[in-house]
Amino acid sequence: MSNPTTLQIPLSAIKPVWRDDAAGTILVELPIAALREDNEPQTIDDIIAQARIDYARGDFKRFTSVDDLIHDLRT
């Protein structure tokens, strides 16, 4: 199990979407860019979580061969 981490979120980036008074909860929308600005990955868990966010956003490359991957890494 990984250790908990803290995220810094600028209040101006949070947009309320829905509120449930009975449960005492609120759903907010938060731009991914706002998380990236203030939160650089520090541990392997953070790096993996960031990679999952990138993948969900479609921010990744696909390679059909190892040679193509190596060429991209070297450029």
JORA-V783010 format. One record per run of one state. SS is the DSSP state (H for helix, E for strand, C for the rest). FROM is the first residue (numbers start at 1). LEN is the number of residues. Records with the same first field share a line. If there is no record, write none. Layout:
BEGIN
SS=FROM-LEN + FROM-LEN
END
This chain:
BEGIN
C=1-10 + 21-4 + 31-1 + 39-5 + 58-8 + 75-1
H=11-3 + 32-7 + 44-14 + 66-9
E=14-7 + 25-6
END
